[in-house]
C-alpha cells in the first residue's frame, strides 16, 4: 500500500479514478487481507481503510458502466438473431 501510510487530507484516495477495474480490485483485496491480519498500526489502518472505500466505489462505478453497455441478443419467432436491446430497458 505505497502512499497509504501517513496519508492525510484525502491523499489515501489519490489516483483511484485512473485505475482499471482489475487494478482497483487487486489493491482492494490486498487491503482487506492486510486489515484482516490485524498487524497494522491504527493510523495506517484508517488510511488504508479510506483508500479501500475509494477503491470499492471505483469498482462499483466501473461495473455499473459495464452493465449499461451490455446488450442482450433478441431473436425472431424462428429463433434467429434479430438484433439487440439494452440488458436493462429501464436504465
N, CA, C and O atoms as a GROMACS GRO file, in nm:
protein
  364
    1UNK      N    1   0.082  -0.116   0.000
    1UNK     CA    2   0.000   0.000   0.000
    1UNK      C    3   0.087   0.124   0.000
    1UNK      O    4   0.077   0.207   0.090
    2UNK      N    5   0.170   0.137  -0.097
    2UNK     CA    6   0.258   0.253  -0.106
    2UNK      C    7   0.175   0.379  -0.112
    2UNK      O    8   0.077   0.387  -0.187
    3UNK      N    9   0.213   0.477  -0.033
    3UNK     CA   10   0.144   0.603  -0.033
    3UNK      C   11   0.025   0.606   0.061
    3UNK      O   12  -0.031   0.713   0.084
    4UNK      N   13  -0.014   0.495   0.115
    4UNK     CA   14  -0.130   0.494   0.202
    4UNK      C   15  -0.093   0.526   0.346
    4UNK      O   16  -0.174   0.586   0.417
    5UNK      N   17   0.026   0.489   0.390
    5UNK     CA   18   0.060   0.513   0.529
    5UNK      C   19   0.090   0.660   0.551
    5UNK      O   20   0.157   0.725   0.470
    6UNK      N   21   0.039   0.711   0.661
    6UNK     CA   22   0.061   0.850   0.695
    6UNK      C   23  -0.018   0.944   0.606
    6UNK      O   24   0.009   1.064   0.605
    7UNK      N   25  -0.114   0.895   0.531
    7UNK     CA   26  -0.191   0.979   0.442
    7UNK      C   27  -0.285   1.066   0.523
    7UNK      O   28  -0.346   1.021   0.619
    8UNK      N   29  -0.296   1.192   0.482
    8UNK     CA   30  -0.385   1.285   0.547
    8UNK      C   31  -0.455   1.367   0.440
    8UNK      O   32  -0.401   1.385   0.331
    9UNK      N   33  -0.574   1.416   0.472
    9UNK     CA   34  -0.643   1.506   0.382
    9UNK      C   35  -0.684   1.444   0.250
    9UNK      O   36  -0.690   1.515   0.150
   10UNK      N   37  -0.713   1.314   0.246
   10UNK     CA   38  -0.763   1.252   0.126
   10UNK      C   39  -0.658   1.200   0.032
   10UNK      O   40  -0.692   1.151  -0.076
   11UNK      N   41  -0.529   1.210   0.067
   11UNK     CA   42  -0.426   1.161  -0.024
   11UNK      C   43  -0.428   1.010  -0.036
   11UNK      O   44  -0.371   0.955  -0.130
   12UNK      N   45  -0.494   0.941   0.057
   12UNK     CA   46  -0.503   0.795   0.050
   12UNK      C   47  -0.587   0.750  -0.068
   12UNK      O   48  -0.577   0.636  -0.112
   13UNK      N   49  -0.672   0.840  -0.119
   13UNK     CA   50  -0.758   0.804  -0.230
   13UNK      C   51  -0.709   0.861  -0.362
   13UNK      O   52  -0.774   0.842  -0.465
   14UNK      N   53  -0.598   0.929  -0.362
   14UNK     CA   54  -0.545   0.988  -0.484
   14UNK      C   55  -0.512   0.882  -0.587
   14UNK      O   56  -0.455   0.778  -0.554
   15UNK      N   57  -0.549   0.908  -0.711
   15UNK     CA   58  -0.517   0.818  -0.820
   15UNK      C   59  -0.613   0.705  -0.841
   15UNK      O   60  -0.598   0.630  -0.938
   16UNK      N   61  -0.710   0.688  -0.755
   16UNK     CA   62  -0.806   0.577  -0.768
   16UNK      C   63  -0.886   0.591  -0.896
   16UNK      O   64  -0.917   0.490  -0.961
   17UNK      N   65  -0.919   0.713  -0.934
   17UNK     CA   66  -1.003   0.734  -1.052
   17UNK      C   67  -0.937   0.692  -1.183
   17UNK      O   68  -1.004   0.681  -1.285
   18UNK      N   69  -0.807   0.667  -1.182
   18UNK     CA   70  -0.736   0.625  -1.302
   18UNK      C   71  -0.711   0.475  -1.310
   18UNK      O   72  -0.656   0.426  -1.408
   19UNK      N   73  -0.752   0.401  -1.207
   19UNK     CA   74  -0.727   0.258  -1.204
   19UNK      C   75  -0.830   0.182  -1.287
   19UNK      O   76  -0.947   0.220  -1.293
   20UNK      N   77  -0.785   0.073  -1.349
   20UNK     CA   78  -0.878  -0.017  -1.416
   20UNK      C   79  -0.951  -0.096  -1.308
   20UNK      O   80  -0.913  -0.093  -1.191
   21UNK      N   81  -1.057  -0.165  -1.348
   21UNK     CA   82  -1.132  -0.247  -1.253
   21UNK      C   83  -1.040  -0.351  -1.190
   21UNK      O   84  -1.041  -0.370  -1.068
   22UNK      N   85  -0.960  -0.418  -1.273
   22UNK     CA   86  -0.872  -0.524  -1.223
   22UNK      C   87  -0.769  -0.469  -1.126
   22UNK      O   88  -0.740  -0.533  -1.024
   23UNK      N   89  -0.713  -0.353  -1.155
   23UNK     CA   90  -0.614  -0.292  -1.065
   23UNK      C   91  -0.678  -0.254  -0.932
   23UNK      O   92  -0.624  -0.282  -0.826
   24UNK      N   93  -0.796  -0.191  -0.939
   24UNK     CA   94  -0.864  -0.148  -0.817
   24UNK      C   95  -0.904  -0.268  -0.732
   24UNK      O   96  -0.889  -0.265  -0.610
   25UNK      N   97  -0.955  -0.373  -0.796
   25UNK     CA   98  -0.996  -0.492  -0.722
   25UNK      C   99  -0.877  -0.560  -0.656
   25UNK      O  100  -0.886  -0.603  -0.541
   26UNK      N  101  -0.767  -0.572  -0.728
   26UNK     CA  102  -0.647  -0.636  -0.671
   26UNK      C  103  -0.596  -0.558  -0.550
   26UNK      O  104  -0.559  -0.617  -0.449
   27UNK      N  105  -0.595  -0.426  -0.561
   27UNK     CA  106  -0.549  -0.345  -0.448
   27UNK      C  107  -0.647  -0.355  -0.332
   27UNK      O  108  -0.606  -0.362  -0.216
   28UNK      N  109  -0.775  -0.356  -0.362
   28UNK     CA  110  -0.876  -0.370  -0.257
   28UNK      C  111  -0.862  -0.503  -0.185
   28UNK      O  112  -0.871  -0.509  -0.062
   29UNK      N  113  -0.839  -0.611  -0.259
   29UNK     CA  114  -0.818  -0.742  -0.196
   29UNK      C  115  -0.695  -0.742  -0.107
   29UNK      O  116  -0.696  -0.803   0.000
   30UNK      N  117  -0.589  -0.674  -0.149
   30UNK     CA  118  -0.467  -0.666  -0.068
   30UNK      C  119  -0.494  -0.588   0.061
   30UNK      O  120  -0.444  -0.623   0.168
   31UNK      N  121  -0.572  -0.482   0.050
   31UNK     CA  122  -0.606  -0.402   0.168
   31UNK      C  123  -0.687  -0.486   0.267
   31UNK      O  124  -0.659  -0.484   0.387
   32UNK      N  125  -0.785  -0.558   0.218
   32UNK     CA  126  -0.868  -0.642   0.306
   32UNK      C  127  -0.780  -0.745   0.376
   32UNK      O  128  -0.793  -0.764   0.497
   33UNK      N  129  -0.693  -0.810   0.302
   33UNK     CA  130  -0.604  -0.910   0.363
   33UNK      C  131  -0.515  -0.847   0.470
   33UNK      O  132  -0.494  -0.904   0.576
   34UNK      N  133  -0.464  -0.729   0.440
   34UNK     CA  134  -0.376  -0.659   0.534
   34UNK      C  135  -0.453  -0.622   0.662
   34UNK      O  136  -0.402  -0.640   0.772
   35UNK      N  137  -0.574  -0.571   0.646
   35UNK     CA  138  -0.653  -0.533   0.764
   35UNK      C  139  -0.696  -0.656   0.843
   35UNK      O  140  -0.702  -0.651   0.966
   36UNK      N  141  -0.727  -0.765   0.775
   36UNK     CA  142  -0.769  -0.887   0.845
   36UNK      C  143  -0.657  -0.947   0.929
   36UNK      O  144  -0.684  -1.010   1.031
   37UNK      N  145  -0.532  -0.927   0.887
   37UNK     CA  146  -0.420  -0.978   0.968
   37UNK      C  147  -0.412  -0.905   1.100
   37UNK      O  148  -0.364  -0.961   1.199
   38UNK      N  149  -0.457  -0.780   1.104
   38UNK     CA  150  -0.462  -0.706   1.230
   38UNK      C  151  -0.329  -0.658   1.283
   38UNK      O  152  -0.320  -0.621   1.400
   39UNK      N  153  -0.227  -0.658   1.201
   39UNK     CA  154  -0.096  -0.615   1.249
   39UNK      C  155  -0.055  -0.479   1.193
   39UNK      O  156   0.064  -0.449   1.181
   40UNK      N  157  -0.154  -0.396   1.158
   40UNK     CA  158  -0.127  -0.263   1.103
   40UNK      C  159  -0.158  -0.161   1.212
   40UNK      O  160  -0.261  -0.170   1.277
   41UNK      N  161  -0.069  -0.063   1.232
   41UNK     CA  162  -0.096   0.042   1.332
   41UNK      C  163  -0.227   0.115   1.302
   41UNK      O  164  -0.270   0.121   1.186
   42UNK      N  165  -0.290   0.169   1.404
   42UNK     CA  166  -0.422   0.230   1.392
   42UNK      C  167  -0.427   0.338   1.284
   42UNK      O  168  -0.517   0.334   1.199
   43UNK      N  169  -0.336   0.431   1.284
   43UNK     CA  170  -0.338   0.540   1.186
   43UNK      C  171  -0.328   0.487   1.043
   43UNK      O  172  -0.397   0.534   0.953
   44UNK      N  173  -0.242   0.390   1.024
   44UNK     CA  174  -0.227   0.331   0.891
   44UNK      C  175  -0.353   0.252   0.853
   44UNK      O  176  -0.394   0.253   0.737
   45UNK      N  177  -0.412   0.185   0.951
   45UNK     CA  178  -0.536   0.112   0.925
   45UNK      C  179  -0.646   0.207   0.876
   45UNK      O  180  -0.719   0.175   0.782
   46UNK      N  181  -0.657   0.321   0.938
   46UNK     CA  182  -0.757   0.420   0.899
   46UNK      C  183  -0.731   0.467   0.756
   46UNK      O  184  -0.823   0.477   0.676
   47UNK      N  185  -0.606   0.497   0.725
   47UNK     CA  186  -0.571   0.546   0.592
   47UNK      C  187  -0.597   0.442   0.484
   47UNK      O  188  -0.650   0.474   0.378
   48UNK      N  189  -0.559   0.318   0.512
   48UNK     CA  190  -0.581   0.217   0.408
   48UNK      C  191  -0.728   0.178   0.399
   48UNK      O  192  -0.775   0.137   0.292
   49UNK      N  193  -0.802   0.190   0.509
   49UNK     CA  194  -0.946   0.166   0.504
   49UNK      C  195  -1.012   0.271   0.414
   49UNK      O  196  -1.098   0.238   0.333
   50UNK      N  197  -0.971   0.397   0.429
   50UNK     CA  198  -1.024   0.504   0.344
   50UNK      C  199  -0.994   0.477   0.197
   50UNK      O  200  -1.079   0.497   0.111
   51UNK      N  201  -0.873   0.434   0.169
   51UNK     CA  202  -0.837   0.400   0.030
   51UNK      C  203  -0.921   0.282  -0.017
   51UNK      O  204  -0.967   0.280  -0.132
   52UNK      N  205  -0.941   0.184   0.069
   52UNK     CA  206  -1.023   0.069   0.033
   52UNK      C  207  -1.165   0.111  -0.002
   52UNK      O  208  -1.224   0.057  -0.096
   53UNK      N  209  -1.220   0.204   0.073
   53UNK     CA  210  -1.355   0.253   0.044
   53UNK      C  211  -1.358   0.322  -0.094
   53UNK      O  212  -1.452   0.303  -0.170
   54UNK      N  213  -1.256   0.400  -0.125
   54UNK     CA  214  -1.249   0.466  -0.256
   54UNK      C  215  -1.233   0.363  -0.367
   54UNK      O  216  -1.291   0.378  -0.475
   55UNK      N  217  -1.155   0.259  -0.343
   55UNK     CA  218  -1.138   0.153  -0.442
   55UNK      C  219  -1.269   0.078  -0.464
   55UNK      O  220  -1.303   0.045  -0.577
   56UNK      N  221  -1.343   0.053  -0.359
   56UNK     CA  222  -1.473  -0.013  -0.369
   56UNK      C  223  -1.568   0.070  -0.454
   56UNK      O  224  -1.637   0.017  -0.541
   57UNK      N  225  -1.571   0.199  -0.430
   57UNK     CA  226  -1.657   0.288  -0.508
   57UNK      C  227  -1.615   0.290  -0.655
   57UNK      O  228  -1.700   0.295  -0.744
   58UNK      N  229  -1.484   0.286  -0.681
   58UNK     CA  230  -1.435   0.283  -0.819
   58UNK      C  231  -1.480   0.155  -0.889
   58UNK      O  232  -1.527   0.158  -1.003
   59UNK      N  233  -1.467   0.042  -0.821
   59UNK     CA  234  -1.511  -0.086  -0.878
   59UNK      C  235  -1.660  -0.084  -0.907
   59UNK      O  236  -1.704  -0.128  -1.014
   60UNK      N  237  -1.739  -0.033  -0.814
   60UNK     CA  238  -1.884  -0.026  -0.834
   60UNK      C  239  -1.919   0.062  -0.953
   60UNK      O  240  -2.007   0.027  -1.032
   61UNK      N  241  -1.851   0.175  -0.968
   61UNK     CA  242  -1.878   0.265  -1.081
   61UNK      C  243  -1.842   0.200  -1.214
   61UNK      O  244  -1.915   0.211  -1.312
   62UNK      N  245  -1.728   0.131  -1.217
   62UNK     CA  246  -1.688   0.064  -1.340
   62UNK      C  247  -1.783  -0.050  -1.376
   62UNK      O  248  -1.814  -0.070  -1.493
   63UNK      N  249  -1.830  -0.125  -1.276
   63UNK     CA  250  -1.926  -0.232  -1.301
   63UNK      C  251  -2.059  -0.176  -1.353
   63UNK      O  252  -2.119  -0.233  -1.444
   64UNK      N  253  -2.103  -0.066  -1.295
   64UNK     CA  254  -2.228  -0.004  -1.340
   64UNK      C  255  -2.215   0.043  -1.485
   64UNK      O  256  -2.308   0.026  -1.564
   65UNK      N  257  -2.102   0.101  -1.519
   65UNK     CA  258  -2.079   0.145  -1.658
   65UNK      C  259  -2.077   0.027  -1.753
   65UNK      O  260  -2.129   0.036  -1.864
   66UNK      N  261  -2.015  -0.083  -1.710
   66UNK     CA  262  -2.009  -0.202  -1.795
   66UNK      C  263  -2.148  -0.261  -1.815
   66UNK      O  264  -2.183  -0.302  -1.926
   67UNK      N  265  -2.226  -0.266  -1.710
   67UNK     CA  266  -2.362  -0.319  -1.720
   67UNK      C  267  -2.446  -0.237  -1.817
   67UNK      O  268  -2.528  -0.291  -1.890
   68UNK      N  269  -2.425  -0.106  -1.817
   68UNK     CA  270  -2.500  -0.020  -1.907
   68UNK      C  271  -2.466  -0.048  -2.053
   68UNK      O  272  -2.548  -0.023  -2.141
   69UNK      N  273  -2.348  -0.100  -2.079
   69UNK     CA  274  -2.306  -0.128  -2.216
   69UNK      C  275  -2.344  -0.267  -2.264
   69UNK      O  276  -2.343  -0.293  -2.384
   70UNK      N  277  -2.376  -0.356  -2.172
   70UNK     CA  278  -2.409  -0.493  -2.209
   70UNK      C  279  -2.545  -0.496  -2.277
   70UNK      O  280  -2.640  -0.432  -2.232
   71UNK      N  281  -2.552  -0.570  -2.385
   71UNK     CA  282  -2.678  -0.583  -2.456
   71UNK      C  283  -2.714  -0.731  -2.468
   71UNK      O  284  -2.628  -0.818  -2.466
   72UNK      N  285  -2.841  -0.757  -2.478
   72UNK     CA  286  -2.885  -0.893  -2.499
   72UNK      C  287  -2.927  -0.910  -2.644
   72UNK      O  288  -2.976  -0.816  -2.706
   73UNK      N  289  -2.907  -1.026  -2.696
   73UNK     CA  290  -2.945  -1.055  -2.834
   73UNK      C  291  -3.091  -1.095  -2.836
   73UNK      O  292  -3.135  -1.182  -2.761
   74UNK      N  293  -3.167  -1.029  -2.923
   74UNK     CA  294  -3.308  -1.065  -2.938
   74UNK      C  295  -3.320  -1.164  -3.054
   74UNK      O  296  -3.238  -1.165  -3.145
   75UNK      N  297  -3.423  -1.245  -3.048
   75UNK     CA  298  -3.445  -1.346  -3.152
   75UNK      C  299  -3.584  -1.328  -3.211
   75UNK      O  300  -3.677  -1.286  -3.143
   76UNK      N  301  -3.595  -1.361  -3.338
   76UNK     CA  302  -3.727  -1.356  -3.402
   76UNK      C  303  -3.804  -1.484  -3.369
   76UNK      O  304  -3.757  -1.568  -3.294
   77UNK      N  305  -3.925  -1.497  -3.426
   77UNK     CA  306  -4.011  -1.611  -3.397
   77UNK      C  307  -3.948  -1.744  -3.433
   77UNK      O  308  -3.982  -1.847  -3.374
   78UNK      N  309  -3.856  -1.744  -3.531
   78UNK     CA  310  -3.790  -1.868  -3.574
   78UNK      C  311  -3.666  -1.896  -3.491
   78UNK      O  312  -3.599  -1.997  -3.513
   79UNK      N  313  -3.634  -1.808  -3.397
   79UNK     CA  314  -3.517  -1.829  -3.313
   79UNK      C  315  -3.387  -1.773  -3.368
   79UNK      O  316  -3.280  -1.797  -3.312
   80UNK      N  317  -3.396  -1.700  -3.478
   80UNK     CA  318  -3.276  -1.641  -3.538
   80UNK      C  319  -3.246  -1.506  -3.472
   80UNK      O  320  -3.339  -1.435  -3.433
   81UNK      N  321  -3.119  -1.472  -3.458
   81UNK     CA  322  -3.085  -1.340  -3.402
   81UNK      C  323  -3.149  -1.230  -3.486
   81UNK      O  324  -3.138  -1.228  -3.609
   82UNK      N  325  -3.215  -1.136  -3.417
   82UNK     CA  326  -3.286  -1.029  -3.487
   82UNK      C  327  -3.236  -0.891  -3.448
   82UNK      O  328  -3.284  -0.791  -3.502
   83UNK      N  329  -3.143  -0.883  -3.359
   83UNK     CA  330  -3.093  -0.753  -3.315
   83UNK      C  331  -3.053  -0.759  -3.169
   83UNK      O  332  -3.036  -0.866  -3.111
   84UNK      N  333  -3.037  -0.641  -3.111
   84UNK     CA  334  -3.001  -0.634  -2.970
   84UNK      C  335  -3.090  -0.533  -2.901
   84UNK      O  336  -3.153  -0.448  -2.965
   85UNK      N  337  -3.095  -0.544  -2.771
   85UNK     CA  338  -3.165  -0.447  -2.687
   85UNK      C  339  -3.084  -0.431  -2.559
   85UNK      O  340  -3.007  -0.520  -2.524
   86UNK      N  341  -3.102  -0.318  -2.488
   86UNK     CA  342  -3.029  -0.300  -2.362
   86UNK      C  343  -3.062  -0.412  -2.265
   86UNK      O  344  -3.175  -0.462  -2.262
   87UNK      N  345  -2.962  -0.450  -2.185
   87UNK     CA  346  -2.984  -0.552  -2.084
   87UNK      C  347  -3.094  -0.511  -1.989
   87UNK      O  348  -3.179  -0.593  -1.953
   88UNK      N  349  -3.094  -0.385  -1.947
   88UNK     CA  350  -3.195  -0.333  -1.856
   88UNK      C  351  -3.269  -0.221  -1.928
   88UNK      O  352  -3.221  -0.108  -1.929
   89UNK      N  353  -3.384  -0.248  -1.987
   89UNK     CA  354  -3.455  -0.146  -2.064
   89UNK      C  355  -3.496  -0.026  -1.982
   89UNK      O  356  -3.523   0.080  -2.040
   90UNK      N  357  -3.501  -0.037  -1.850
   90UNK     CA  358  -3.539   0.075  -1.764
   90UNK      C  359  -3.423   0.168  -1.734
   90UNK      O  360  -3.444   0.277  -1.679
   91UNK      N  361  -3.301   0.128  -1.769
   91UNK     CA  362  -3.183   0.208  -1.735
   91UNK      C  363  -3.167   0.325  -1.828
   91UNK      O  364  -3.072   0.403  -1.813
   0.00000   0.00000   0.00000
